[in-house]
Amino acid sequence: MKLLKKLTTMILGAALLCTMVMVPKIEAHADGPVTWYITYNGGKWFGSNNTINWWTDAGIVASGMKDGDHIVVNADNQTSELFSLTVDKRIGDLVATNGAVCNITAPYAERVYVAGKGSTLIATVGLANNVEVWPGQTIQVVGDVTNFLAHYDYSGPEYPIFGVSGSVKAANVNYTGSVDSSFHTIYGIAPGLFTSNNNGIVTLKEGQFSLVPVETPVTGTTTQNSTPAKKQLDKVPQTGAFASKETIAFLMLAAVFGAAALATASVVKKRA
């Protein structure tokens, strides 16, 4: 009986171990950012958090979004009228596309850019962390910028058009008229100096920028027209354990093996 007890316990124990090893990893999922779409159709702007169901009022975006959500303004190439929206949340991606002309006001935007050509995006934010612009696009940031990147296609007739009312910490732009200048990063541009001409060139003089990173702008400090970024504590997202069907099945199987092992050991013990 002792031998039977040992063999039974070893077999069930091995089965339990194999089952636990095969359990898929249980992943914790946090509530991620939502993309809010503001779309023009039939003479009206609609807002929704998906591309299928449109709600009746684009203002739903301001009341429904949370910190870190994305905003995409899509004119659907039907209108060039200015669309304006103010939100009190920090924006993840702020995007204009398909001919949109929009002014979005927020305390912060992580990334500001235009998708495609022919759109104009005015980002009235305290701080835009990353701004990227391509030929045929227009971006105006009313606020400060951490990183600014402009792309050029010197073989074509279109150039990026842009401006920043506040300071720019680091930028890759054509600032001398030479193509090569856009390949180098400059730092510490003061408020009011970072505005391109029709050829996408920001004309800066020596002493108005630095070739090495600096903590404060080379000339000037802050702009009176820009809104300082709101300081907010990092929001800790709600998390929850998510288990797939396979995970649940394996856990149930492990529980069965475990219960069987205990029951068998108990029975063998009594008989012994």
C-alpha positions as CSV (number, residue, x, y, z in Angstrom):
1,M,0.0,0.0,0.0
2,K,2.9,2.3,0.7
3,L,4.2,1.8,-2.8
4,L,0.8,2.4,-4.3
5,K,0.5,5.6,-2.2
6,K,3.9,6.9,-3.4
7,L,3.2,6.0,-7.1
8,T,-0.3,7.6,-7.0
9,T,1.0,10.8,-5.3
10,M,3.9,11.0,-7.8
11,I,1.7,10.6,-10.9
12,L,-0.9,13.1,-9.7
13,G,1.8,15.5,-8.6
14,A,3.5,15.3,-12.0
15,A,0.2,15.9,-13.7
16,L,-0.4,18.9,-11.5
17,L,3.0,20.3,-12.2
18,C,2.7,19.9,-16.0
19,T,-0.7,21.5,-15.9
20,M,0.6,24.6,-14.0
21,V,3.6,24.9,-16.3
22,M,1.2,24.9,-19.3
23,V,-1.0,27.7,-17.9
24,P,-0.7,30.7,-20.3
25,K,0.5,33.9,-18.8
26,I,-2.2,35.9,-17.1
27,E,-1.8,39.5,-18.3
28,A,-3.0,42.6,-16.5
29,H,-4.7,45.0,-18.9
30,A,-5.1,48.7,-18.1
31,D,-7.7,50.9,-19.7
32,G,-5.9,52.3,-22.7
33,P,-6.5,55.6,-24.5
34,V,-9.5,56.1,-26.7
35,T,-9.4,57.7,-30.1
36,W,-12.2,60.3,-30.6
37,Y,-13.2,61.1,-34.2
38,I,-14.6,64.5,-35.1
39,T,-16.0,64.1,-38.7
40,Y,-17.7,66.5,-41.0
41,N,-20.5,65.2,-43.1
42,G,-23.6,66.8,-44.7
43,G,-23.0,70.2,-43.3
44,K,-22.4,69.2,-39.7
45,W,-19.6,68.0,-37.4
46,F,-20.1,64.7,-35.7
47,G,-18.2,63.2,-32.8
48,S,-17.7,59.5,-31.8
49,N,-15.2,57.1,-30.3
50,N,-15.3,54.8,-33.3
51,T,-15.5,55.1,-37.1
52,I,-18.8,53.4,-37.5
53,N,-21.4,55.1,-35.2
54,W,-21.5,58.9,-35.4
55,W,-23.1,60.8,-32.6
56,T,-25.1,64.0,-33.2
57,D,-22.8,66.5,-31.5
58,A,-19.0,66.9,-31.7
59,G,-19.1,68.4,-28.3
60,I,-19.4,64.9,-26.9
61,V,-15.7,64.6,-27.3
62,A,-15.0,67.3,-24.7
63,S,-17.3,65.7,-22.1
64,G,-16.4,62.1,-22.8
65,M,-12.6,62.0,-23.2
66,K,-10.1,61.3,-20.4
67,D,-6.4,62.2,-20.1
68,G,-4.3,60.6,-22.8
69,D,-7.1,60.1,-25.3
70,H,-6.5,60.9,-28.9
71,I,-8.4,63.4,-31.2
72,V,-8.7,63.1,-35.0
73,V,-10.4,65.9,-36.8
74,N,-11.5,64.8,-40.3
75,A,-13.1,67.2,-42.7
76,D,-13.7,64.4,-45.2
77,N,-12.6,66.9,-47.9
78,Q,-16.1,68.5,-47.7
79,T,-15.4,71.8,-45.9
80,S,-12.7,74.3,-45.2
81,E,-14.6,76.1,-42.4
82,L,-12.8,76.5,-39.1
83,F,-13.8,73.9,-36.4
84,S,-12.9,74.8,-32.8
85,L,-13.1,72.7,-29.7
86,T,-11.8,73.2,-26.1
87,V,-11.1,70.2,-23.8
88,D,-9.8,70.2,-20.3
89,K,-8.0,66.9,-20.6
90,R,-4.4,66.2,-21.7
91,I,-4.4,64.9,-25.3
92,G,-2.4,62.0,-26.6
93,D,-2.3,62.4,-30.4
94,L,-3.9,65.5,-31.9
95,V,-4.4,65.0,-35.6
96,A,-6.0,66.9,-38.5
97,T,-6.8,65.2,-41.8
98,N,-8.7,65.4,-45.2
99,G,-8.7,69.2,-45.5
100,A,-9.6,69.9,-41.9
101,V,-9.0,73.5,-40.6
102,C,-9.3,73.3,-36.8
103,N,-8.3,75.0,-33.6
104,I,-8.1,72.6,-30.6
105,T,-7.5,74.0,-27.2
106,A,-6.1,71.8,-24.4
107,P,-3.6,72.0,-21.5
108,Y,-1.2,69.5,-23.2
109,A,-0.7,67.4,-26.3
110,E,1.8,64.6,-26.5
111,R,2.0,64.5,-30.3
112,V,0.7,67.0,-32.9
113,Y,0.6,66.3,-36.6
114,V,-1.4,66.4,-39.8
115,A,-2.2,63.2,-41.8
116,G,-2.1,63.8,-45.5
117,K,-1.9,67.2,-47.3
118,G,-4.1,70.3,-47.3
119,S,-5.1,70.4,-43.6
120,T,-4.4,73.2,-41.1
121,L,-4.0,72.4,-37.4
122,I,-3.9,75.0,-34.7
123,A,-3.0,73.5,-31.4
124,T,-3.7,76.0,-28.6
125,V,-1.9,74.1,-25.8
126,G,0.2,74.9,-22.9
127,L,2.8,72.4,-24.2
128,A,3.1,70.2,-27.2
129,N,5.7,67.5,-26.5
130,N,6.3,66.4,-30.1
131,V,5.3,68.2,-33.3
132,E,5.8,66.9,-36.8
133,V,5.0,68.6,-40.1
134,W,5.4,67.6,-43.8
135,P,5.2,69.4,-47.1
136,G,1.7,70.6,-47.9
137,Q,0.7,70.8,-44.2
138,T,0.2,73.8,-41.9
139,I,0.6,73.6,-38.1
140,Q,0.5,76.5,-35.6
141,V,1.2,75.8,-32.0
142,V,0.0,78.4,-29.5
143,G,2.2,77.4,-26.6
144,D,5.6,75.8,-26.1
145,V,7.1,72.8,-27.9
146,T,9.6,70.2,-26.6
147,N,10.6,68.6,-29.9
148,F,9.8,69.9,-33.4
149,L,10.5,68.0,-36.6
150,A,9.9,69.4,-40.1
151,H,10.2,67.3,-43.3
152,Y,11.1,68.7,-46.7
153,D,10.8,67.6,-50.3
154,Y,13.0,69.9,-52.3
155,S,12.0,68.3,-55.6
156,G,8.4,69.5,-55.3
157,P,6.5,72.8,-55.1
158,E,5.1,72.3,-51.6
159,Y,6.7,73.1,-48.2
160,P,5.8,72.7,-44.6
161,I,4.3,75.8,-43.1
162,F,4.4,76.2,-39.3
163,G,4.9,78.5,-36.4
164,V,5.2,78.3,-32.6
165,S,4.3,81.2,-30.3
166,G,6.2,79.8,-27.4
167,S,9.7,78.4,-26.9
168,V,11.0,75.4,-28.7
169,K,13.4,73.2,-26.8
170,A,14.8,71.2,-29.7
171,A,14.1,71.4,-33.5
172,N,15.1,69.9,-36.8
173,V,14.2,72.5,-39.4
174,N,15.7,74.4,-42.2
175,Y,16.9,77.5,-40.4
176,T,19.6,78.9,-42.8
177,G,18.1,78.2,-46.2
178,S,20.6,75.4,-46.7
179,V,19.2,71.9,-47.2
180,D,21.8,70.5,-44.8
181,S,20.6,72.7,-41.9
182,S,17.4,70.6,-41.5
183,F,19.6,67.6,-40.7
184,H,21.0,69.1,-37.6
185,T,19.2,69.7,-34.2
186,I,19.2,73.1,-32.7
187,Y,18.1,74.0,-29.2
188,G,16.7,76.7,-27.0
189,I,14.7,78.9,-29.5
190,A,13.0,81.7,-27.7
191,P,9.3,82.6,-28.0
192,G,8.2,84.5,-31.1
193,L,11.2,83.4,-33.2
194,F,10.0,80.0,-34.5
195,T,7.9,80.9,-37.6
196,S,8.5,79.6,-41.1
197,N,8.3,81.5,-44.4
198,N,6.4,80.1,-47.4
199,N,9.4,77.9,-48.2
200,G,9.4,76.3,-44.7
201,I,12.5,78.1,-43.6
202,V,12.8,79.5,-40.0
203,T,15.3,82.3,-40.4
204,L,17.4,82.4,-37.2
205,K,20.4,84.5,-36.5
206,E,23.5,83.5,-34.6
207,G,22.8,83.8,-30.9
208,Q,19.1,82.9,-31.3
209,F,19.7,79.2,-30.9
210,S,22.2,76.7,-29.5
211,L,23.9,73.8,-31.0
212,V,23.9,71.9,-27.7
213,P,20.9,71.2,-25.4
214,V,20.0,74.1,-23.0
215,E,17.5,74.3,-20.2
216,T,16.1,77.7,-21.0
217,P,15.7,79.6,-24.3
218,V,18.8,81.4,-25.6
219,T,17.0,84.7,-25.7
220,G,13.9,85.6,-23.8
221,T,12.1,83.4,-21.3
222,T,8.4,82.8,-21.9
223,T,5.7,84.2,-24.1
224,Q,2.8,86.1,-22.6
225,N,0.4,84.6,-25.2
226,S,1.1,81.0,-24.3
227,T,-0.7,79.2,-21.6
228,P,1.6,77.4,-19.1
229,A,1.1,73.6,-18.9
230,K,-1.0,72.5,-16.0
231,K,0.9,70.3,-13.5
232,Q,-1.1,67.2,-12.9
233,L,-0.3,64.0,-11.0
234,D,0.2,61.0,-13.2
235,K,-3.1,59.2,-13.3
236,V,-2.8,55.5,-12.3
237,P,-5.1,53.6,-14.7
238,Q,-7.6,51.1,-13.4
239,T,-6.1,47.6,-14.0
240,G,-7.6,44.1,-13.9
241,A,-6.4,40.6,-14.4
242,F,-7.5,39.2,-17.7
243,A,-7.4,35.5,-18.3
244,S,-8.1,33.8,-21.7
245,K,-10.4,30.8,-22.0
246,E,-7.4,28.6,-22.3
247,T,-6.0,29.9,-19.1
248,I,-9.3,29.3,-17.2
249,A,-9.4,25.7,-18.6
250,F,-5.9,25.0,-17.5
251,L,-6.5,26.4,-14.0
252,M,-9.7,24.3,-13.7
253,L,-7.8,21.2,-14.8
254,A,-5.1,21.9,-12.3
255,A,-7.7,22.3,-9.6
256,V,-9.2,18.9,-10.5
257,F,-5.8,17.2,-10.4
258,G,-5.0,18.8,-7.1
259,A,-8.3,17.7,-5.5
260,A,-7.8,14.2,-6.9
261,A,-4.3,14.0,-5.5
262,L,-5.5,15.1,-2.0
263,A,-8.4,12.7,-2.1
264,T,-6.3,9.7,-3.2
265,A,-3.6,10.4,-0.6
266,S,-6.3,10.6,2.1
267,V,-7.9,7.3,1.0
268,V,-4.6,5.5,0.8
269,K,-3.6,6.8,4.2
270,K,-6.8,5.4,5.8
271,R,-6.3,2.0,4.2
272,A,-2.7,1.9,5.3
